[in-house]
Amino acid sequence: MRTVVSGGVRLAVFEEGPLDAPTVLLVHGYPDTHTVWDDVAAVLADRFHVVRYDVRGAGQSDVPRDQAAYRLEHLSDDLFAVADAVSPNQPVHIVAHDWGSIQSWEAVTEPGAHERIASFTSISGPCLDHVAYWMRRRPTPRHLRKVLSQQLHSWYIMAFQVPVLPELLWRTVLTKRWPLFLSALENVPPRAGHPAPTMASDAAHGVSLYRANFRPRLSHPRERHTQVPVQVIMPTADRYATPALAEGLERWVPRLWRRRLHAGHWSALLRDGAQVARMVTELIDHLGGAPETRSLSRARTETPPLVVVTGAGSGIGRATAQAFAATGAEVVVCDIDEEAAKATGGHAYQVDVSDEAAMRKFADEVVARHGVPDIVVNNAGIGHAGSFLATTTEEWHRVLDVNLWGVIHGCQVFGRLMAERGEGGHIVNVASAAAYLPVKSLAAYSTSKAAVLMLSDCLRAEVSARGIGVSTICPGLITTNITRTTTFSGVDAAEQERKRAGATKAYQRRNFGPEKVAAQILRAVATGKATVPVTPEAKAGLVLARLSPATLRAAVRHS
Ligand SMILES: NC(=O)c1ccc[n+]([C@@H]2O[C@H](COP(=O)([O-])OP(=O)(O)OC[C@H]3O[C@@H](n4cnc5c(N)ncnc54)[C@H](O)[C@@H]3O)[C@@H](O)[C@H]2O)c1
């Protein structure tokens, strides 16, 4: 630890990482200390000179008594004083959270700030002047709703204007409950070192931050522009700062990236620190000359989603890929049949979904060439008919390899990538009404689809907190090529052809096109619906399966 003095206040400064690397300065919020950055710093310190400090009034830094000492201009002076001390010759990259971000905006919007600040990553803390202008916008009903919603989220700001009581509450009951509050509401496990032992007094002193700044800034806003490149990270489950606060920032910040992180106000740092570190690294690398990553360029403009569809050379897969493309999405298609995939359009790849190594390679290629997908449709599947006892072990393996393992591989390779990226997404698994309707002659097929339904339910429960939706599509009888390739147990080639022709005719008579399934898939992604039966018979079957499984079992016995 070293001490930097700013306006007579001694600030406790902590450094790690290579001294000759670019400096990243982390500014914490309220009621925190530099320890809130532990996870972020641990990752960044591999490549950067990471500096954190306890802001005035917190942790091991001095505690000025006078409320005026907590005004934004002094906090901004502190930031520049630390930057000058730790990186006198090179501008620093600032990453700031909550109140740390509010005070960093003050520094970043000072005239000439770009000479000392190379970039600013702001998490959950707006520029108060920008907020004041945002609130004064033309009062459309929609805008007023957003302002009201933000004010409701900021109830505590009003509460902190009440004299004495907030300090008293912090020093008595609140501090003890804080770790409990964080783990319950923010879903972060209790951890050593956080909150800091000085929490009770930090929280009490920090109330001055609110009292010294909110009223003057909101009632007399100043025009605050900046040339510093700014990345705003918006935690989607933030209880205090709504994404509306990042609206219209282009007016003040010409070089702006706005990105979402599926996390809460504190869990963004305490659970997803690695994601924040990655976002910061992407920006710093890009400003240093590296090409913009896909997620960074998405954060700058409204880039259409990247969609991956497996088994997209025919039927439901092809219709789904083309429906997404028609909405402007960038589409990656794969199929075991390369020519068929190419004929669908989009970026075409030849992949056998049942081959784990091939799926890993496919995912690597997709990430390298196009980025982490936003939507993945695990659709590839094959038909097989045969009663349980007639189905050979080989046939069981073939059906499960494609219909079940193909989906598992897709969910594994792309699900991991989506979870690591932290920006959410959607996985669609194409099962079948056979997943919940037992059919004697579809033993292996129904089993594979029932497993897909269950794995999707388990996966959804696991990844929903990361903003990743999972939908299972249960189509019913759809007119596609599946009947021409379906295999049958215990019959010779000629009999198989006859059965295929019969099934094809029956499905044609049913006349329910794959475009209708594709439309339901797009809808499921938009609404996040979990289980989607498509045809009327699939819908009726699901109702029956839920109401009276015994009836279904009796019916299938006598079928
Ligand atoms: N058609 C229906 O009535 C119906 C009903 C319920 C569920 N489904 C399911 O919908 C999905 C799509 O079927 P469809 O009807 O469009 O059939 P389809 O035969 O028209 O298309 C399936 C595509 O998947 C590809 N494929 C097969 N094995 C593959 C593998 N190992 N790796 C990569 N690609 C592979 C095929 O080459 C084909 O292009 C399947 O999972 C199927 O089980 C279809």
The ligand as an SDF file (V2000), in Angstrom:
LIG
                    3D

 44 48  0  0  0  0  0  0  0  0999 V2000
  -40.8850  -33.6370  -39.5340 N   0  0  0  0  0  0  0  0  0  0  0  0
  -41.5460  -33.9560  -38.4480 C   0  0  0  0  0  0  0  0  0  0  0  0
  -42.6790  -34.4090  -38.4660 O   0  0  0  0  0  0  0  0  0  0  0  0
  -40.8920  -33.7550  -37.1120 C   0  0  0  0  0  0  0  0  0  0  0  0
  -41.6890  -33.8660  -35.9880 C   0  0  0  0  0  0  0  0  0  0  0  0
  -41.1300  -33.6830  -34.7450 C   0  0  0  0  0  0  0  0  0  0  0  0
  -39.8010  -33.4050  -34.6250 C   0  0  0  0  0  0  0  0  0  0  0  0
  -39.0320  -33.2990  -35.7280 N   0  0  0  0  0  0  0  0  0  0  0  0
  -37.6190  -33.0050  -35.5120 C   0  0  0  0  0  0  0  0  0  0  0  0
  -37.2640  -31.8500  -36.2340 O   0  0  0  0  0  0  0  0  0  0  0  0
  -35.8770  -31.9000  -36.5500 C   0  0  0  0  0  0  0  0  0  0  0  0
  -35.7030  -31.5840  -38.0180 C   0  0  0  0  0  0  0  0  0  0  0  0
  -36.3190  -32.5770  -38.7750 O   0  0  0  0  0  0  0  0  0  0  0  0
  -36.9620  -32.3340  -40.1940 P   0  0  0  0  0  0  0  0  0  0  0  0
  -38.3350  -32.8440  -40.1390 O   0  0  0  0  0  0  0  0  0  0  0  0
  -36.7220  -30.9790  -40.6570 O   0  0  0  0  0  0  0  0  0  0  0  0
  -36.1080  -33.4270  -41.0250 O   0  0  0  0  0  0  0  0  0  0  0  0
  -35.2520  -33.3120  -42.3380 P   0  0  0  0  0  0  0  0  0  0  0  0
  -34.8140  -34.7170  -42.6230 O   0  0  0  0  0  0  0  0  0  0  0  0
  -35.9980  -32.5840  -43.3940 O   0  0  0  0  0  0  0  0  0  0  0  0
  -33.9990  -32.4380  -41.9080 O   0  0  0  0  0  0  0  0  0  0  0  0
  -33.0500  -32.8930  -40.9830 C   0  0  0  0  0  0  0  0  0  0  0  0
  -31.6800  -32.3830  -41.3950 C   0  0  0  0  0  0  0  0  0  0  0  0
  -30.7520  -32.8020  -40.4160 O   0  0  0  0  0  0  0  0  0  0  0  0
  -29.5850  -33.2530  -41.0730 C   0  0  0  0  0  0  0  0  0  0  0  0
  -28.8630  -34.2210  -40.2350 N   0  0  0  0  0  0  0  0  0  0  0  0
  -29.1930  -35.5040  -39.9920 C   0  0  0  0  0  0  0  0  0  0  0  0
  -28.2540  -36.0620  -39.2150 N   0  0  0  0  0  0  0  0  0  0  0  0
  -27.3260  -35.1280  -38.9730 C   0  0  0  0  0  0  0  0  0  0  0  0
  -26.1140  -35.1290  -38.2400 C   0  0  0  0  0  0  0  0  0  0  0  0
  -25.6840  -36.2170  -37.6160 N   0  0  0  0  0  0  0  0  0  0  0  0
  -25.4130  -33.9810  -38.1920 N   0  0  0  0  0  0  0  0  0  0  0  0
  -25.8360  -32.8870  -38.8500 C   0  0  0  0  0  0  0  0  0  0  0  0
  -26.9660  -32.8430  -39.5610 N   0  0  0  0  0  0  0  0  0  0  0  0
  -27.7040  -33.9430  -39.6250 C   0  0  0  0  0  0  0  0  0  0  0  0
  -30.0890  -33.8890  -42.3380 C   0  0  0  0  0  0  0  0  0  0  0  0
  -29.0690  -33.9780  -43.3190 O   0  0  0  0  0  0  0  0  0  0  0  0
  -31.2080  -32.9400  -42.7170 C   0  0  0  0  0  0  0  0  0  0  0  0
  -30.7500  -31.9030  -43.5580 O   0  0  0  0  0  0  0  0  0  0  0  0
  -35.4050  -33.2920  -36.1330 C   0  0  0  0  0  0  0  0  0  0  0  0
  -34.7720  -33.2130  -34.8840 O   0  0  0  0  0  0  0  0  0  0  0  0
  -36.6880  -34.0720  -36.0090 C   0  0  0  0  0  0  0  0  0  0  0  0
  -36.5870  -35.1510  -35.1420 O   0  0  0  0  0  0  0  0  0  0  0  0
  -39.5550  -33.4600  -36.9630 C   0  0  0  0  0  0  0  0  0  0  0  0
  1  2  1  0
  2  3  2  0
  2  4  1  0
  4  5  1  0
  4 44  2  0
  5  6  2  0
  6  7  1  0
  7  8  2  0
  8  9  1  0
  8 44  1  0
  9 10  1  0
  9 42  1  0
 10 11  1  0
 11 12  1  0
 11 40  1  0
 12 13  1  0
 13 14  1  0
 14 15  2  0
 14 16  1  0
 14 17  1  0
 17 18  1  0
 18 19  2  0
 18 20  1  0
 18 21  1  0
 21 22  1  0
 22 23  1  0
 23 24  1  0
 23 38  1  0
 24 25  1  0
 25 26  1  0
 25 36  1  0
 26 27  1  0
 26 35  1  0
 27 28  2  0
 28 29  1  0
 29 30  1  0
 29 35  2  0
 30 31  1  0
 30 32  2  0
 32 33  1  0
 33 34  2  0
 34 35  1  0
 36 37  1  0
 36 38  1  0
 38 39  1  0
 40 41  1  0
 40 42  1  0
 42 43  1  0
M  CHG  2   8   1  16  -1
M  END
$$$$
